[in-house]
């Protein structure tokens, strides 16, 4: 998170013309010049690039965590099958919303045990 903030600061400094380019800004903010150059060219962070490969979005994962926390606080254990079912429901809702079709929801790859 700290490195992310430094890269953002360096990017803004370059845009504001505080530094002549990514090399000077990278040295000043102590960040990778390659990462900074890639970001200036519109490249994505590792987390952003990997987001499309995740089965659940970050928002869906946070919803799942809140749900688990509530059940745990109430003293109700969550079985693996119930957890899987809730994850599938969250994903199905997003897929249905994004595609506008119930048929697409039925053809998605099931969530595995990992």
N, CA, C and O of each residue as an XYZ file, in Angstrom:
456
protein
N       0.826     -1.191      0.000
C       0.000      0.000      0.000
C       0.870      1.254      0.000
O       0.547      2.249     -0.650
N       1.960      1.192      0.727
C       2.854      2.351      0.776
C       3.509      2.577     -0.585
O       3.626      3.717     -1.033
N       3.933      1.507     -1.238
C       4.544      1.627     -2.559
C       3.533      2.152     -3.570
O       3.877      2.954     -4.439
N       2.284      1.700     -3.458
C       1.214      2.157     -4.340
C       1.042      3.671     -4.205
O       0.876      4.374     -5.202
N       1.084      4.162     -2.979
C       0.946      5.598     -2.731
C       2.129      6.366     -3.317
O       1.958      7.441     -3.892
N       3.325      5.806     -3.167
C       4.520      6.461     -3.726
C       4.440      6.540     -5.253
O       4.797      7.557     -5.846
N       3.975      5.470     -5.876
C       3.856      5.455     -7.340
C       2.827      6.478     -7.790
O       3.028      7.175     -8.785
N       1.723      6.568     -7.053
C       0.694      7.559     -7.371
C       1.250      8.984     -7.228
O       0.999      9.840     -8.076
N       2.002      9.229     -6.154
C       2.619     10.551     -5.961
C       3.597     10.866     -7.090
O       3.611     11.979     -7.617
N       4.405      9.889     -7.453
C       5.387     10.089     -8.521
C       4.682     10.366     -9.845
O       5.117     11.226    -10.611
N       3.610      9.653    -10.116
C       2.837      9.866    -11.343
C       2.281     11.284    -11.388
O       2.358     11.963    -12.412
N       1.717     11.721    -10.261
C       1.171     13.080    -10.196
C       2.276     14.125    -10.357
O       2.078     15.147    -11.014
N       3.428     13.866     -9.760
C       4.545     14.812     -9.868
C       5.010     14.950    -11.315
O       5.357     16.046    -11.756
N       5.018     13.855    -12.044
C       5.408     13.906    -13.458
C       4.362     14.674    -14.255
O       4.704     15.499    -15.102
N       3.095     14.406    -13.986
C       2.024     15.112    -14.696
C       2.044     16.603    -14.400
O       1.726     17.418    -15.266
N       2.420     16.962    -13.169
C       2.506     18.379    -12.782
C       3.820     19.020    -13.216
O       4.068     20.194    -12.942
N       4.658     18.240    -13.895
C       5.956     18.685    -14.408
C       6.939     19.064    -13.300
O       7.826     19.892    -13.505
N       6.774     18.450    -12.119
C       7.728     18.635    -11.025
C       9.037     17.939    -11.372
O      10.117     18.392    -10.993
N       8.923     16.833    -12.097
C      10.094     16.087    -12.555
C      10.054     15.998    -14.070
O       8.987     16.038    -14.683
N      11.216     15.877    -14.654
C      11.299     15.843    -16.116
C      10.791     14.538    -16.710
O      10.362     14.507    -17.864
N      10.834     13.466    -15.937
C      10.392     12.178    -16.455
C      10.369     11.119    -15.383
O      10.633     11.406    -14.215
N      10.057      9.899    -15.766
C       9.918      8.817    -14.794
C      11.212      8.456    -14.053
O      11.155      8.038    -12.896
N      12.357      8.608    -14.686
C      13.604      8.225    -14.027
C      13.900      9.120    -12.833
O      14.254      8.629    -11.761
N      13.757     10.434    -13.012
C      14.007     11.370    -11.918
C      12.974     11.186    -10.804
O      13.323     11.202     -9.624
N      11.724     11.013    -11.173
C      10.665     10.831    -10.178
C      10.853      9.509     -9.427
O      10.652      9.447     -8.214
N      11.234      8.463    -10.144
C      11.450      7.159     -9.511
C      12.578      7.235     -8.492
O      12.482      6.659     -7.408
N      13.633      7.937     -8.837
C      14.753      8.083     -7.904
C      14.317      8.878     -6.666
O      14.654      8.512     -5.540
N      13.573      9.958     -6.877
C      13.140     10.798     -5.761
C      12.185     10.055     -4.818
O      12.324     10.143     -3.598
N      11.223      9.329     -5.379
C      10.226      8.634     -4.560
C      10.647      7.216     -4.184
O       9.914      6.513     -3.489
N      11.819      6.798     -4.641
C      12.371      5.482     -4.333
C      11.425      4.351     -4.761
O      11.099      3.462     -3.974
N      10.999      4.408     -6.011
C      10.157      3.363     -6.598
C      10.819      2.860     -7.873
O      11.731      3.501     -8.396
N      10.374      1.737     -8.367
C      10.932      1.156     -9.579
C      10.654      2.052    -10.792
O       9.512      2.435    -11.049
N      11.697      2.371    -11.513
C      11.496      3.224    -12.698
C      10.713      2.478    -13.781
O       9.988      3.092    -14.564
N      10.862      1.156    -13.822
C      10.130      0.362    -14.812
C       8.634      0.370    -14.498
O       7.803      0.533    -15.391
N       8.305      0.192    -13.223
C       6.901      0.224    -12.817
C       6.307      1.590    -13.093
O       5.198      1.694    -13.618
N       7.035      2.636    -12.745
C       6.546      3.992    -12.949
C       6.365      4.288    -14.438
O       5.364      4.888    -14.831
N       7.307      3.879    -15.254
C       7.188      4.089    -16.709
C       5.976      3.344    -17.268
O       5.240      3.867    -18.106
N       5.782      2.107    -16.784
C       4.644      1.306    -17.250
C       3.321      1.964    -16.848
O       2.384      2.012    -17.645
N       3.247      2.463    -15.629
C       2.022      3.123    -15.175
C       1.768      4.406    -15.959
O       0.623      4.718    -16.284
N       2.822      5.145    -16.261
C       2.666      6.376    -17.036
C       2.155      6.070    -18.444
O       1.475      6.889    -19.063
N       2.492      4.887    -18.934
C       2.041      4.470    -20.270
C       0.654      3.826    -20.231
O       0.165      3.331    -21.247
N       0.025      3.836    -19.051
C      -1.324      3.285    -18.942
C      -1.385      1.851    -18.463
O      -2.447      1.229    -18.496
N      -0.255      1.318    -18.016
C      -0.225     -0.054    -17.527
C      -0.964     -0.210    -16.215
O      -1.151      0.762    -15.483
N      -1.385     -1.427    -15.913
C      -2.145     -1.730    -14.706
C      -1.245     -2.269    -13.606
O      -0.169     -2.803    -13.876
N      -1.692     -2.125    -12.369
C      -0.984     -2.739    -11.251
C      -1.214     -4.251    -11.322
O      -2.067     -4.719    -12.076
N      -0.458     -5.000    -10.541
C      -0.627     -6.456    -10.537
C      -2.048     -6.829    -10.105
O      -2.668     -7.718    -10.688
N      -2.553     -6.145     -9.087
C      -3.904     -6.439     -8.592
C      -4.961     -6.137     -9.654
O      -5.902     -6.909     -9.833
N      -4.804     -5.018    -10.353
C      -5.769     -4.669    -11.395
C      -5.714     -5.665    -12.548
O      -6.750     -6.060    -13.082
N      -4.514     -6.066    -12.930
C      -4.364     -6.995    -14.044
C      -4.931     -8.374    -13.701
O      -5.481     -9.052    -14.569
N      -4.800     -8.786    -12.447
C      -5.274    -10.108    -12.032
C      -6.773    -10.137    -11.746
O      -7.362    -11.214    -11.654
N      -7.389     -8.977    -11.606
C      -8.811     -8.912    -11.235
C      -9.703     -9.652    -12.222
O     -10.697    -10.260    -11.823
N      -9.365     -9.608    -13.491
C     -10.208    -10.272    -14.488
C     -10.113    -11.796    -14.411
O     -10.964    -12.499    -14.955
N      -9.084    -12.305    -13.739
C      -8.917    -13.753    -13.616
C      -9.539    -14.315    -12.342
O      -9.574    -15.531    -12.155
N     -10.033    -13.438    -11.464
C     -10.641    -13.884    -10.223
C     -12.074    -14.336    -10.465
O     -12.781    -13.768    -11.298
N     -12.493    -15.350     -9.741
C     -13.860    -15.845     -9.860
C     -14.824    -14.855     -9.223
O     -15.890    -14.582     -9.774
N     -14.453    -14.315     -8.060
C     -15.260    -13.306     -7.387
C     -14.531    -11.970     -7.443
O     -13.305    -11.921     -7.340
N     -15.283    -10.894     -7.606
C     -14.681     -9.565     -7.582
C     -14.300     -9.222     -6.144
O     -14.717     -9.907     -5.210
N     -13.511     -8.167     -5.964
C     -13.133     -7.744     -4.617
C     -14.366     -7.385     -3.793
O     -14.427     -7.690     -2.603
N     -15.333     -6.748     -4.412
C     -16.572     -6.384     -3.716
C     -17.326     -7.628     -3.277
O     -17.855     -7.677     -2.167
N     -17.376     -8.630     -4.139
C     -18.058     -9.880     -3.792
C     -17.335    -10.599     -2.655
O     -17.974    -11.163     -1.767
N     -16.003    -10.579     -2.683
C     -15.229    -11.196     -1.605
C     -15.505    -10.489     -0.277
O     -15.657    -11.138      0.758
N     -15.569     -9.163     -0.311
C     -15.850     -8.410      0.913
C     -17.253     -8.716      1.432
O     -17.462     -8.816      2.641
N     -18.211     -8.864      0.523
C     -19.573     -9.230      0.923
C     -19.579    -10.606      1.590
O     -20.254    -10.818      2.598
N     -18.828    -11.518      1.022
C     -18.741    -12.866      1.574
C     -18.106    -12.831      2.966
O     -18.561    -13.524      3.875
N     -17.079    -12.041      3.126
C     -16.407    -11.909      4.431
C     -17.365    -11.319      5.474
O     -17.419    -11.794      6.608
N     -18.118    -10.289      5.087
C     -19.099     -9.701      6.015
C     -20.137    -10.736      6.433
O     -20.501    -10.817      7.606
N     -20.608    -11.519      5.484
C     -21.597    -12.551      5.747
C     -21.046    -13.584      6.730
O     -21.725    -13.953      7.688
N     -19.816    -14.051      6.495
C     -19.170    -15.032      7.381
C     -19.001    -14.446      8.774
O     -19.257    -15.120      9.771
N     -18.569    -13.191      8.841
C     -18.355    -12.526     10.132
C     -19.652    -12.435     10.923
O     -19.664    -12.680     12.129
N     -20.735    -12.086     10.255
C     -22.032    -11.992     10.932
C     -22.475    -13.353     11.486
O     -22.925    -13.443     12.629
N     -22.349    -14.385     10.694
C     -22.738    -15.716     11.148
C     -21.862    -16.171     12.305
O     -22.363    -16.740     13.275
N     -20.566    -15.926     12.214
C     -19.643    -16.323     13.262
C     -19.951    -15.577     14.553
O     -19.942    -16.174     15.630
N     -20.224    -14.275     14.456
C     -20.559    -13.481     15.636
C     -21.843    -13.974     16.293
O     -21.998    -13.873     17.510
N     -22.759    -14.504     15.495
C     -24.018    -15.030     16.023
C     -23.863    -16.449     16.577
O     -24.815    -17.021     17.109
N     -22.658    -17.011     16.448
C     -22.405    -18.356     16.969
C     -22.838    -19.463     16.043
O     -22.962    -20.611     16.469
N     -23.073    -19.144     14.778
C     -23.495    -20.142     13.802
C     -22.314    -20.484     12.896
O     -21.841    -19.629     12.148
N     -21.841    -21.712     12.957
C     -20.710    -22.068     12.085
C     -21.133    -22.152     10.616
O     -22.272    -22.496     10.300
N     -20.210    -21.837      9.749
C     -20.456    -21.892      8.308
C     -19.843    -23.187      7.771
O     -18.646    -23.428      7.930
N     -20.655    -23.998      7.147
C     -20.132    -25.227      6.544
C     -19.515    -24.884      5.195
O     -19.909    -23.900      4.570
N     -18.564    -25.675      4.743
C     -17.969    -25.424      3.429
C     -19.009    -25.396      2.306
O     -18.899    -24.592      1.380
N     -20.009    -26.262      2.383
C     -21.027    -26.287      1.322
C     -21.861    -25.010      1.327
O     -22.234    -24.511      0.266
N     -22.158    -24.474      2.518
C     -22.917    -23.233      2.615
C     -22.096    -22.056      2.094
O     -22.623    -21.167      1.425
N     -20.812    -22.059      2.406
C     -19.911    -21.017      1.917
C     -19.840    -21.050      0.392
O     -19.908    -20.005     -0.257
N     -19.708    -22.215     -0.167
C     -19.663    -22.378     -1.614
C     -20.964    -21.906     -2.261
O     -20.944    -21.251     -3.303
N     -22.080    -22.237     -1.647
C     -23.371    -21.831     -2.176
C     -23.502    -20.302     -2.180
O     -23.997    -19.721     -3.146
N     -23.063    -19.666     -1.112
C     -23.144    -18.207     -1.038
C     -22.232    -17.571     -2.095
O     -22.621    -16.593     -2.734
N     -21.038    -18.109     -2.281
C     -20.119    -17.589     -3.303
C     -20.736    -17.733     -4.693
O     -20.640    -16.824     -5.517
N     -21.365    -18.870     -4.947
C     -22.023    -19.095     -6.238
C     -23.167    -18.101     -6.452
O     -23.354    -17.596     -7.559
N     -23.931    -17.820     -5.392
C     -25.031    -16.855     -5.499
C     -24.517    -15.456     -5.825
O     -25.084    -14.758     -6.665
N     -23.440    -15.053     -5.153
C     -22.860    -13.736     -5.426
C     -22.390    -13.630     -6.873
O     -22.651    -12.642     -7.559
N     -21.695    -14.665     -7.318
C     -21.186    -14.649     -8.693
C     -22.329    -14.690     -9.693
O     -22.305    -13.957    -10.681
N     -23.321    -15.526     -9.459
C     -24.454    -15.648    -10.389
C     -25.191    -14.321    -10.525
O     -25.624    -13.953    -11.618
N     -25.332    -13.605     -9.414
C     -26.011    -12.308     -9.464
C     -25.243    -11.335    -10.367
O     -25.847    -10.618    -11.163
N     -23.895    -11.312    -10.240
C     -23.082    -10.425    -11.081
C     -23.143    -10.843    -12.541
O     -23.319     -9.998    -13.419
N     -22.999    -12.138    -12.814
C     -23.011    -12.633    -14.193
C     -24.346    -12.335    -14.853
O     -24.399    -11.909    -16.007
N     -25.422    -12.561    -14.114
C     -26.759    -12.286    -14.639
C     -26.925    -10.787    -14.930
O     -27.478    -10.408    -15.962
N     -26.446     -9.948    -14.016
C     -26.547     -8.497    -14.192
C     -25.714     -8.040    -15.399
O     -26.173     -7.238    -16.211
N     -24.486     -8.561    -15.503
C     -23.593     -8.140    -16.588
C     -24.032     -8.652    -17.951
O     -23.897     -7.947    -18.951
N     -24.557     -9.875    -18.002
C     -24.925    -10.470    -19.293
C     -26.384    -10.235    -19.643
O     -26.753    -10.246    -20.817
N     -27.214    -10.022    -18.630
C     -28.640     -9.853    -18.875
C     -29.331    -11.155    -19.240
O     -30.453    -11.149    -19.746
N     -28.654    -12.284    -18.982
C     -29.215    -13.569    -19.385
C     -29.059    -14.607    -18.280
O     -27.982    -14.750    -17.700
N     -30.119    -15.315    -18.000
C     -30.087    -16.418    -17.029
C     -29.300    -17.604    -17.597
O     -28.687    -18.357    -16.841
N     -29.314    -17.771    -18.913
C     -28.632    -18.909    -19.554
C     -27.126    -18.849    -19.335
O     -26.492    -19.886    -19.139
N     -26.545    -17.654    -19.364
C     -25.099    -17.517    -19.174
C     -24.713    -17.961    -17.776
O     -23.659    -18.570    -17.590
N     -25.548    -17.667    -16.789
C     -25.287    -18.055    -15.401
C     -25.147    -19.564    -15.277
O     -24.323    -20.052    -14.503
N     -25.943    -20.301    -16.031
C     -25.921    -21.755    -15.934
C     -24.730    -22.385    -16.637
O     -24.441    -23.559    -16.406
N     -24.029    -21.642    -17.491
C     -22.909    -22.197    -18.248
C     -21.550    -21.792    -17.675
O     -20.521    -22.185    -18.224
N     -21.516    -21.012    -16.580
C     -20.230    -20.618    -16.011
C     -19.585    -21.797    -15.295
O     -20.272    -22.698    -14.814
N     -18.288    -21.779    -15.232
C     -17.538    -22.840    -14.550
C     -17.846    -22.782    -13.063
O     -17.828    -21.699    -12.477
N     -18.128    -23.923    -12.438
C     -18.412    -23.908    -10.995
C     -17.188    -23.520    -10.177
O     -16.047    -23.746    -10.580
N     -17.455    -22.936     -9.027
C     -16.376    -22.549     -8.121
C     -15.838    -23.813     -7.468
O     -16.611    -24.649     -7.000
N     -14.515    -23.957     -7.435
C     -13.889    -25.145     -6.858
C     -13.682    -25.008     -5.367
O     -14.066    -24.002     -4.770
N     -13.084    -26.004     -4.771
C     -12.887    -26.026     -3.311
C     -11.760    -25.098     -2.863
O     -11.642    -24.836     -1.666
N     -10.946    -24.603     -3.753
C      -9.847    -23.709     -3.377
C     -10.267    -22.271     -3.516
O      -9.477    -21.367     -3.244
